Amino acid sequence: MEKIMQLKTIKEYNDYMGVETRHPLVSVIEGSRMPHPVPHARKHVGMYVVFLKELRCTDDLTYGRRSYDFQENTLVFIAPGQVFGHEADGTTFTGSGWCLLFHPDLLRGTPLGRHMQDYTFFSYAANEALHLSKQEQQTVIDCLTKIDEETYDKADRHSNLIIASAIELLLNYCIRFYDRQFITRTKENKDTLGSFEALLNDYFTSDKPSKFGTPTVAYCADQLHLSANYFGDLIKKETGLSAQEYILAKTMDTAKELLADGTVARVLGWKAGDMPWNPEPAYFETEESLKEFVYDGFCGANLSKYMIEASKLDGKTLVCLKPCDTYSFNQLIKEHRVDREKAYIIGVGCRGKLDIEKIRETGIKGITDIKGAQIENEADTLTVETLYGEKTVEYKDAMLSRCHVCKGKEHKIYDELIGESRETKDADRFAEVEMIEAMSPEERFAFFQKELSKCIRCNACRNVCPACSCRKCVFDSTKFDSAQKANSDSFEEKMFHIIRAFHVAGRCTDCGECSRVCPQGIPLHLLNRKFIKDIDTFYGEYQAGADTDSRGPLTDFTFDDVEPGIVQTRGGH
């Protein structure tokens, strides 16, 4: 097996090239300054690398699995973790052109570090390199020279920021040059777009959607022999849509066809609300109305509950369900509250849903718009437009709490899949419950008394909860003082929520809708999750809605079940 050289630091790379290290995090190497020929090797690097070849180069560069001959005035970009170079066959090469190296540590705390992911060309394939005009080449060399000058005995508290700014200027120029390249290669781009259209048409008219779901961006790029990032950028330049949005648009065409031919009578999805971060569940019954359909990071509503009423309507309803929603839908099938035959389920991709309150908790005020919440998978940073200028927040830091303990990206039931999902779980599902369990009885009582006292009895939690599916709710009975009003005393407010939690025990899928919609910010899911944890402890692990056949632990009794007295002894409450 070919040995790959590991070059994790700037010094290690400079030593390999035979040049002096003047700065631990950045280096500019001009080929003419290399003191001697260097042996060829395949290299795995821990830094960003930018190559500029000024002349036609006979040395081929292997980048990933592809070999590429440099043409005159060519830029190639390599990100940390990538492998490139020439097979170590005993031959050597002499320096030509320029090479810029910079370590990710250089970017920490700088403006460039916060949006480095925007420079997608670091993940382009070698055959998608940037070809420069003479004038563009000189601009690049001027930037490299400026960076190089900053490494000469100028180290002070400003150095890293100035160097990072100079690198950012260079990369911004490269964005401009790539835009020019996309424009000058319009014919090739149109050919690619046509091939993309044909690929999607062939795919959707085959049996592949039912077997494999909607094609991913990576799949389409691979079929067209392009890197995913280059393919995505090309589509964006030509159509104004991301590749994932383009695929979604194609799928919406499928929804329109299903409406037109009578396969479904309506579509259940989301439409824009009064602000960008509060889309609303909605029915779409005409092709024209589908223009209002939206799907982005703020479409957190679980649409399963709405299928109870939809099942009573004439004809099928096309319903969009995220992976976590399908658990609720299965549970409703199990309880005979929805009719599977009345639903055409589109499993939509999800990369975690966003919480506007999480964004506000970062200190951002005066929010007017949020960019980066679209369905494409690339953006890990949200750009928040405010009355006071642009702010940024990491996507993962703005996700709903439930997404951090996600049950997984697999759809449990569907007729067709759209888009890609990704794992978002980065926390223990029961960590919050265990923190409360660790409190003294007095502390637990005070905690829940404080939280539940905020309740205004608006019934928002009950109205969206898939497990609250009774035809007649006990709390709506006129025989009880609790009907449709706020609590009258402390006892009543606690009993309302405790009775409700008991009622859904063993049936709650932990979708988190109750906490998401609560206008008072009460962590209602904690009561439900405590029951889930106890059920797992005393009766064996059970996930409501994982299938449509199994009986829940509280509706399926055996001689081996834990007796109530034993539960009490073990600490059950």
C-alpha positions as CSV (number, residue, x, y, z in Angstrom):
1,M,0.0,0.0,0.0
2,E,1.2,3.5,-0.9
3,K,2.5,5.4,2.1
4,I,0.9,8.8,2.5
5,M,3.0,11.6,4.1
6,Q,1.4,13.2,7.1
7,L,2.0,17.0,7.2
8,K,0.0,18.5,10.0
9,T,1.9,21.7,10.7
10,I,3.3,24.6,8.6
11,K,6.8,23.7,9.8
12,E,6.5,20.1,8.7
13,Y,5.4,21.2,5.2
14,N,8.1,23.8,5.0
15,D,10.7,21.3,6.0
16,Y,9.5,19.0,3.3
17,M,9.9,21.8,0.7
18,G,13.2,22.8,2.1
19,V,12.3,26.4,3.0
20,E,12.5,28.5,6.2
21,T,9.5,28.7,8.6
22,R,9.0,32.3,9.6
23,H,5.5,32.0,11.0
24,P,4.0,29.0,12.7
25,L,0.6,29.3,11.1
26,V,1.2,30.7,7.6
27,S,3.7,30.3,4.8
28,V,4.1,31.7,1.3
29,I,6.5,29.6,-0.9
30,E,7.7,31.0,-4.2
31,G,9.1,28.2,-6.3
32,S,12.3,30.0,-7.3
33,R,13.3,30.1,-3.6
34,M,13.3,26.4,-3.2
35,P,17.0,25.4,-2.6
36,H,16.8,21.9,-4.2
37,P,14.5,19.4,-6.0
38,V,12.0,17.7,-3.7
39,P,11.0,14.1,-3.9
40,H,7.4,13.4,-5.0
41,A,5.0,12.1,-2.4
42,R,1.3,11.8,-1.7
43,K,0.5,14.2,1.2
44,H,-2.3,14.4,3.8
45,V,-2.3,17.9,5.1
46,G,-3.7,19.6,8.2
47,M,-3.9,23.1,6.7
48,Y,-5.4,25.0,3.8
49,V,-3.2,25.0,0.6
50,V,-3.5,27.2,-2.5
51,F,-1.3,26.5,-5.5
52,L,-0.6,28.9,-8.3
53,K,1.2,27.6,-11.3
54,E,2.4,30.3,-13.7
55,L,3.6,28.1,-16.5
56,R,2.5,25.0,-18.2
57,C,3.6,22.2,-15.8
58,T,4.4,18.7,-16.9
59,D,4.2,17.4,-13.4
60,D,0.8,15.9,-12.8
61,L,-0.9,16.5,-9.4
62,T,-3.1,13.7,-8.0
63,Y,-6.0,15.3,-6.1
64,G,-8.3,12.8,-4.5
65,R,-8.4,10.0,-7.1
66,R,-8.0,12.3,-10.2
67,S,-4.8,13.3,-12.0
68,Y,-4.5,16.8,-13.3
69,D,-2.0,18.6,-15.5
70,F,-1.6,22.2,-14.6
71,Q,-2.3,24.6,-17.3
72,E,-0.9,28.1,-17.4
73,N,-2.0,30.4,-14.6
74,T,-4.1,27.9,-12.6
75,L,-5.2,28.0,-9.0
76,V,-6.0,24.8,-7.1
77,F,-7.4,24.9,-3.5
78,I,-7.0,22.1,-0.9
79,A,-8.6,22.0,2.5
80,P,-7.4,20.3,5.7
81,G,-7.8,16.6,5.6
82,Q,-7.5,16.2,1.9
83,V,-4.9,14.1,0.1
84,F,-2.9,15.3,-2.9
85,G,0.4,15.0,-4.6
86,H,2.3,12.7,-6.9
87,E,3.0,9.0,-6.3
88,A,6.3,8.5,-4.5
89,D,8.2,6.8,-7.3
90,G,11.7,8.1,-6.6
91,T,11.4,11.1,-8.9
92,T,11.7,14.7,-7.9
93,F,10.2,18.1,-8.8
94,T,11.6,21.6,-8.8
95,G,9.7,24.7,-7.7
96,S,7.5,26.8,-10.0
97,G,4.8,29.2,-9.3
98,W,3.5,30.0,-5.7
99,C,2.1,28.1,-2.8
100,L,0.2,29.6,0.1
101,L,-0.3,27.5,3.3
102,F,-2.3,28.6,6.3
103,H,-3.4,26.6,9.4
104,P,-7.0,26.7,10.7
105,D,-5.7,28.0,14.0
106,L,-4.8,31.2,12.3
107,L,-8.5,31.9,11.7
108,R,-9.7,31.5,15.2
109,G,-11.4,34.7,16.4
110,T,-11.2,36.4,13.0
111,P,-14.0,37.5,10.7
112,L,-12.6,35.0,8.1
113,G,-12.9,32.1,10.6
114,R,-16.6,32.7,11.0
115,H,-17.4,32.3,7.3
116,M,-14.6,30.1,5.9
117,Q,-17.2,27.6,4.9
118,D,-18.5,30.1,2.3
119,Y,-15.4,29.4,0.2
120,T,-16.7,26.2,-1.3
121,F,-14.0,26.0,-4.0
122,F,-11.7,24.3,-1.3
123,S,-13.8,21.2,-2.0
124,Y,-13.8,21.4,-5.8
125,A,-12.1,18.6,-7.7
126,A,-8.8,19.3,-9.4
127,N,-10.4,19.4,-12.9
128,E,-12.6,22.2,-11.5
129,A,-9.6,24.5,-10.8
130,L,-9.6,28.2,-11.3
131,H,-8.0,29.4,-14.6
132,L,-6.7,33.0,-14.4
133,S,-6.1,35.7,-16.9
134,K,-2.8,37.6,-16.8
135,Q,-4.4,40.5,-14.9
136,E,-6.1,38.1,-12.4
137,Q,-2.8,36.3,-11.9
138,Q,-1.0,39.5,-11.0
139,T,-3.8,40.3,-8.5
140,V,-3.2,37.0,-6.9
141,I,0.5,37.4,-6.8
142,D,0.1,40.9,-5.2
143,C,-2.0,39.4,-2.4
144,L,0.5,36.6,-1.9
145,T,3.4,39.1,-1.7
146,K,1.5,41.1,0.9
147,I,0.9,38.0,3.0
148,D,4.6,37.0,2.6
149,E,5.8,40.5,3.7
150,E,3.8,40.2,7.0
151,T,5.8,37.0,7.9
152,Y,9.1,38.9,7.9
153,D,10.0,39.9,11.5
154,K,6.7,41.8,12.0
155,A,5.2,39.7,14.7
156,D,3.0,41.7,17.0
157,R,-0.6,41.6,18.3
158,H,-1.9,42.8,15.0
159,S,0.0,40.3,12.8
160,N,-2.5,37.4,12.7
161,L,-5.5,39.6,12.1
162,I,-3.7,41.5,9.2
163,I,-2.6,38.2,7.6
164,A,-6.1,36.7,8.0
165,S,-7.6,39.9,6.4
166,A,-5.1,39.6,3.5
167,I,-6.0,35.9,3.0
168,E,-9.7,36.9,3.0
169,L,-9.1,39.5,0.4
170,L,-7.4,36.9,-1.8
171,L,-10.2,34.4,-1.4
172,N,-12.8,37.1,-2.2
173,Y,-10.9,37.9,-5.4
174,C,-11.1,34.1,-6.2
175,I,-14.9,34.2,-5.7
176,R,-15.0,37.0,-8.3
177,F,-12.7,35.1,-10.7
178,Y,-14.8,31.9,-10.3
179,D,-17.9,33.9,-11.1
180,R,-16.2,35.1,-14.3
181,Q,-15.2,31.5,-15.1
182,F,-18.8,30.3,-14.7
183,I,-20.0,33.1,-17.1
184,T,-17.3,32.4,-19.7
185,R,-18.2,28.7,-19.7
186,T,-21.9,29.3,-20.2
187,K,-22.2,26.6,-22.9
188,E,-20.6,24.0,-20.7
189,N,-22.8,25.1,-17.8
190,K,-26.0,24.9,-19.9
191,D,-25.0,21.4,-21.0
192,T,-24.5,20.4,-17.4
193,L,-27.9,21.9,-16.5
194,G,-29.6,20.0,-19.3
195,S,-27.9,16.8,-18.2
196,F,-29.2,17.5,-14.7
197,E,-32.7,18.0,-15.9
198,A,-32.5,14.7,-17.9
199,L,-31.1,12.9,-14.9
200,L,-34.0,14.0,-12.7
201,N,-36.6,13.2,-15.3
202,D,-35.2,9.7,-15.8
203,Y,-35.0,9.2,-12.0
204,F,-38.6,10.3,-11.2
205,T,-40.1,8.3,-14.1
206,S,-38.4,5.1,-12.8
207,D,-39.0,3.1,-9.7
208,K,-36.0,4.6,-7.9
209,P,-38.0,7.2,-5.8
210,S,-39.9,4.4,-4.1
211,K,-36.8,2.4,-3.5
212,F,-34.2,5.1,-2.7
213,G,-36.2,8.3,-2.1
214,T,-35.4,11.6,-3.8
215,P,-31.9,11.8,-5.3
216,T,-29.3,13.6,-3.2
217,V,-27.1,16.4,-4.3
218,A,-24.1,14.1,-3.9
219,Y,-25.7,11.5,-6.1
220,C,-26.5,13.9,-8.9
221,A,-23.0,15.4,-8.8
222,D,-21.4,12.0,-9.0
223,Q,-23.6,11.0,-12.0
224,L,-22.5,14.2,-13.7
225,H,-18.8,13.6,-12.8
226,L,-18.5,16.8,-10.7
227,S,-17.7,17.5,-7.1
228,A,-20.8,18.2,-4.9
229,N,-19.7,21.7,-4.1
230,Y,-18.8,22.7,-7.7
231,F,-22.1,21.2,-8.9
232,G,-24.0,23.1,-6.3
233,D,-22.3,26.4,-7.1
234,L,-22.9,25.9,-10.8
235,I,-26.6,25.3,-10.4
236,K,-26.9,28.3,-8.1
237,K,-25.2,30.5,-10.7
238,E,-27.4,29.2,-13.5
239,T,-30.8,29.0,-11.8
240,G,-30.6,31.1,-8.6
241,L,-31.5,28.0,-6.6
242,S,-29.3,25.7,-4.6
243,A,-29.1,22.2,-6.0
244,Q,-31.2,20.9,-3.1
245,E,-33.9,23.6,-3.7
246,Y,-33.9,22.7,-7.4
247,I,-34.5,19.1,-6.5
248,L,-37.3,20.2,-4.1
249,A,-38.8,22.3,-6.9
250,K,-38.8,19.2,-9.1
251,T,-40.5,17.3,-6.4
252,M,-43.1,20.0,-6.0
253,D,-43.8,19.5,-9.7
254,T,-44.6,15.9,-8.7
255,A,-47.0,17.1,-6.0
256,K,-48.7,19.3,-8.6
257,E,-49.1,16.3,-10.9
258,L,-50.6,14.2,-8.1
259,L,-53.1,17.0,-7.5
260,A,-53.8,17.4,-11.2
261,D,-54.5,13.7,-11.9
262,G,-56.6,13.3,-8.7
263,T,-54.1,10.9,-6.9
264,V,-54.3,13.3,-3.9
265,A,-57.0,15.9,-3.1
266,R,-54.8,18.2,-1.1
267,V,-51.3,18.8,0.2
268,L,-50.6,19.3,3.9
269,G,-47.4,21.3,4.4
270,W,-46.3,24.7,5.5
271,K,-46.8,28.3,4.3
272,A,-45.1,31.5,5.3
273,G,-46.3,33.2,8.4
274,D,-46.2,36.9,9.3
275,M,-42.4,36.7,10.0
276,P,-39.7,34.5,8.3
277,W,-39.3,32.4,11.4
278,N,-42.9,31.3,12.0
279,P,-44.2,29.3,9.0
280,E,-47.7,27.8,9.6
281,P,-49.2,24.4,8.8
282,A,-51.5,24.7,5.8
283,Y,-53.6,22.8,3.2
284,F,-53.0,23.4,-0.5
285,E,-55.7,22.2,-2.8
286,T,-54.7,23.8,-6.1
287,E,-51.6,24.0,-8.2
288,E,-51.8,27.8,-7.8
289,S,-51.9,27.6,-4.0
290,L,-48.7,25.5,-4.0
291,K,-46.8,28.6,-4.8
292,E,-47.1,29.5,-1.2
293,F,-45.6,26.2,0.0
294,V,-42.4,26.7,2.0
295,Y,-39.9,24.3,3.7
296,D,-37.0,25.6,5.7
297,G,-35.3,25.3,9.1
298,F,-38.2,26.9,10.9
299,C,-40.8,24.4,9.7
300,G,-40.8,22.6,13.0
301,A,-44.5,21.8,13.3
302,N,-45.4,18.1,13.5
303,L,-48.1,17.7,10.9
304,S,-49.2,14.2,12.1
305,K,-51.9,15.7,14.4
306,Y,-53.5,17.4,11.4
307,M,-54.0,14.1,9.7
308,I,-56.7,13.1,12.2
309,E,-59.0,15.6,10.6
310,A,-57.6,15.1,7.1
311,S,-58.5,11.4,7.4
312,K,-62.2,12.3,7.6
313,L,-62.0,14.3,4.3
314,D,-62.7,12.9,0.8
315,G,-59.7,11.7,-1.1
316,K,-56.0,11.3,-0.1
317,T,-53.9,13.9,1.6
318,L,-50.3,14.3,0.6
319,V,-48.6,15.1,3.9
320,C,-45.0,16.1,4.5
321,L,-43.4,14.4,7.5
322,K,-39.9,14.9,9.0
323,P,-38.2,11.8,10.4
324,C,-39.3,12.5,14.0
325,D,-42.9,13.2,12.8
326,T,-43.2,9.6,11.4
327,Y,-43.1,8.2,15.0
328,S,-46.3,10.2,15.8
329,F,-48.0,9.2,12.6
330,N,-47.3,5.5,13.4
331,Q,-48.7,5.9,16.9
332,L,-51.9,7.5,15.5
333,I,-52.2,4.5,13.1
334,K,-51.8,2.2,16.1
335,E,-54.6,4.0,17.9
336,H,-56.9,4.1,14.8
337,R,-57.0,7.8,14.8
338,V,-55.6,8.3,11.2
339,D,-56.3,6.2,8.1
340,R,-53.1,5.1,6.4
341,E,-55.0,4.6,3.1
342,K,-56.0,8.3,3.2
343,A,-52.4,9.5,3.3
344,Y,-49.6,9.9,0.7
345,I,-46.6,10.5,2.9
346,I,-43.7,12.5,1.6
347,G,-40.7,12.0,4.0
348,V,-38.9,15.4,3.9
349,G,-35.3,15.8,4.8
350,C,-34.3,17.5,8.0
351,R,-31.0,18.9,9.3
352,G,-32.4,20.1,12.6
353,K,-35.2,22.7,13.2
354,L,-34.5,26.2,14.4
355,D,-35.8,28.0,17.5
356,I,-36.1,31.8,17.2
357,E,-35.9,32.0,21.0
358,K,-32.5,30.3,21.0
359,I,-31.3,33.0,18.5
360,R,-32.6,35.8,20.8
361,E,-30.9,34.2,23.8
362,T,-27.6,34.9,22.1
363,G,-28.3,38.6,22.6
364,I,-29.3,39.4,19.1
365,K,-32.1,42.0,19.0
366,G,-34.1,43.8,16.4
367,I,-34.3,40.8,14.1
368,T,-35.7,41.5,10.6
369,D,-34.7,38.5,8.6
370,I,-32.6,35.3,8.9
371,K,-30.6,33.7,6.0
372,G,-29.1,30.2,6.0
373,A,-32.3,28.5,7.2
374,Q,-33.0,27.1,3.8
375,I,-33.0,23.3,3.2
376,E,-29.5,23.0,1.6
377,N,-27.1,21.1,3.8
378,E,-24.0,23.2,3.3
379,A,-24.6,26.3,5.5
380,D,-23.6,25.8,9.1
381,T,-24.0,29.5,10.0
382,L,-27.1,31.6,10.1
383,T,-26.9,35.2,9.0
384,V,-29.3,37.3,11.1
385,E,-30.3,40.7,9.7
386,T,-31.1,43.2,12.4
387,L,-31.9,46.9,12.8
388,Y,-28.3,47.2,13.9
389,G,-26.6,45.3,11.2
390,E,-25.8,41.7,10.4
391,K,-25.1,39.1,13.1
392,T,-24.1,35.5,12.8
393,V,-25.0,32.4,14.9
394,E,-24.0,28.8,14.4
395,Y,-26.9,26.7,13.1
396,K,-26.5,24.0,15.8
397,D,-26.6,26.6,18.5
398,A,-30.0,27.8,17.2
399,M,-31.6,24.4,16.9
400,L,-34.6,23.3,19.0
401,S,-33.7,21.4,22.1
402,R,-35.4,18.3,20.9
403,C,-33.1,18.2,17.9
404,H,-30.0,17.8,20.1
405,V,-31.5,14.5,21.4
406,C,-33.0,13.5,18.0
407,K,-34.2,9.9,17.6
408,G,-32.5,9.7,14.2
409,K,-32.7,10.7,10.6
410,E,-34.6,7.6,9.4
411,H,-38.2,7.9,8.3
412,K,-40.3,5.2,9.9
413,I,-43.0,5.4,7.3
414,Y,-43.3,7.0,3.9
415,D,-44.4,6.7,0.3
416,E,-41.6,8.9,-1.1
417,L,-38.6,10.6,0.3
418,I,-37.4,14.2,-0.5
419,G,-34.1,15.7,0.4
420,E,-31.4,14.7,2.8
421,S,-31.4,14.4,6.6
422,R,-28.4,14.5,8.9
423,E,-27.7,13.4,12.4
424,T,-28.1,16.2,14.9
425,K,-27.9,14.3,18.2
426,D,-25.2,15.6,20.5
427,A,-26.7,15.3,23.9
428,D,-28.2,12.6,26.2
429,R,-31.9,12.4,25.9
430,F,-32.5,12.0,29.7
431,A,-29.8,14.3,31.0
432,E,-32.3,17.0,31.9
433,V,-34.5,14.5,33.7
434,E,-31.6,13.1,35.7
435,M,-30.7,16.6,36.8
436,I,-34.2,17.0,38.2
437,E,-34.2,13.5,39.7
438,A,-31.0,14.5,41.6
439,M,-32.8,17.3,43.4
440,S,-34.3,16.8,46.8
441,P,-38.2,16.4,46.9
442,E,-38.5,19.9,48.1
443,E,-36.3,21.3,45.2
444,R,-38.3,19.2,42.6
445,F,-41.6,20.5,44.0
446,A,-40.3,24.1,43.9
447,F,-39.0,23.6,40.3
448,F,-42.2,22.4,38.9
449,Q,-44.3,24.8,40.9
450,K,-42.3,27.7,39.5
451,E,-42.6,26.4,35.9
452,L,-46.2,25.3,35.9
453,S,-47.3,28.5,37.6
454,K,-46.6,30.3,34.3
455,C,-49.4,28.4,32.5
456,I,-52.2,30.5,31.1
457,R,-54.3,27.5,30.0
458,C,-54.2,28.5,26.4
459,N,-54.3,24.8,25.4
460,A,-51.6,25.3,22.7
461,C,-49.7,22.2,24.0
462,R,-52.8,20.1,23.9
463,N,-53.9,21.3,20.5
464,V,-50.6,20.3,18.8
465,C,-49.9,17.1,20.8
466,P,-50.4,14.0,18.6
467,A,-51.0,11.9,21.7
468,C,-53.9,14.3,22.7
469,S,-56.2,12.7,20.2
470,C,-59.3,11.9,22.2
471,R,-62.5,12.8,20.5
472,K,-63.7,14.6,23.7
473,C,-61.1,15.9,26.1
474,V,-61.8,15.6,29.8
475,F,-60.6,19.2,30.3
476,D,-63.3,20.4,27.9
477,S,-66.1,18.9,30.0
478,T,-68.4,21.5,31.6
479,K,-68.6,19.2,34.6
480,F,-65.2,20.4,35.7
481,D,-64.0,23.8,36.7
482,S,-60.9,23.5,34.6
483,A,-62.7,23.8,31.2
484,Q,-61.3,26.5,29.0
485,K,-59.9,28.7,31.6
486,A,-56.7,29.6,33.5
487,N,-55.9,28.0,36.7
488,S,-57.8,29.1,39.8
489,D,-55.3,27.9,42.3
490,S,-51.9,26.2,42.6
491,F,-53.3,22.8,43.1
492,E,-55.4,22.9,39.9
493,E,-52.5,24.2,37.7
494,K,-50.3,21.3,38.7
495,M,-53.0,18.7,38.4
496,F,-53.9,19.8,34.9
497,H,-50.4,19.0,33.6
498,I,-49.8,16.0,35.8
499,I,-53.1,14.4,34.6
500,R,-52.2,15.2,31.0
501,A,-48.7,13.7,31.3
502,F,-50.2,10.5,32.8
503,H,-52.7,10.4,30.0
504,V,-50.1,10.3,27.3
505,A,-47.6,8.0,29.2
506,G,-46.5,5.1,27.0
507,R,-48.0,6.9,23.9
508,C,-45.8,10.1,23.8
509,T,-43.2,9.9,21.1
510,D,-41.2,12.7,22.7
511,C,-41.7,15.0,19.6
512,G,-41.4,18.1,21.9
513,E,-44.2,20.0,20.2
514,C,-45.7,20.9,23.6
515,S,-42.6,22.8,24.7
516,R,-42.1,24.3,21.2
517,V,-45.5,26.0,21.1
518,C,-45.8,27.0,24.7
519,P,-46.0,30.8,24.8
520,Q,-44.7,30.8,28.4
521,G,-41.7,28.7,27.7
522,I,-42.7,26.0,30.1
523,P,-40.5,22.8,29.6
524,L,-43.6,20.6,29.4
525,H,-41.6,17.8,27.7
526,L,-39.8,17.1,30.9
527,L,-42.9,15.6,32.5
528,N,-43.4,13.4,29.5
529,R,-39.8,12.4,29.3
530,K,-39.7,11.4,33.0
531,F,-42.5,8.9,32.3
532,I,-40.6,7.6,29.2
533,K,-37.4,7.1,31.3
534,D,-39.4,5.3,34.0
535,I,-41.1,3.0,31.4
536,D,-37.6,2.2,30.0
537,T,-36.3,1.4,33.5
538,F,-39.1,-0.7,34.8
539,Y,-40.6,-2.4,31.6
540,G,-37.7,-2.3,29.1
541,E,-36.8,0.2,26.5
542,Y,-39.7,1.2,24.4
543,Q,-40.1,3.9,21.7
544,A,-43.7,4.9,21.0
545,G,-44.4,5.0,17.2
546,A,-41.3,3.0,16.2
547,D,-43.8,0.7,14.4
548,T,-47.5,0.3,13.9
549,D,-47.9,-3.2,15.5
550,S,-46.3,-3.4,18.9
551,R,-48.3,-2.8,22.1
552,G,-47.1,-0.2,24.5
553,P,-45.9,-1.3,28.0
554,L,-48.9,0.3,29.7
555,T,-51.4,-1.5,27.4
556,D,-49.7,-5.0,27.4
557,F,-49.4,-6.8,30.7
558,T,-47.4,-9.9,31.5
559,F,-46.7,-11.9,34.7
560,D,-43.2,-10.5,34.7
561,D,-44.3,-6.9,35.0
562,V,-43.0,-4.9,37.9
563,E,-45.6,-4.7,40.7
564,P,-46.6,-1.1,41.8
565,G,-45.2,-1.7,45.2
566,I,-41.8,-2.6,43.8
567,V,-41.8,0.5,41.6
568,Q,-42.4,2.6,44.7
569,T,-39.5,0.8,46.4
570,R,-37.2,1.4,43.5
571,G,-37.9,5.1,43.6
572,G,-40.8,5.5,41.2
573,H,-43.1,8.4,41.9
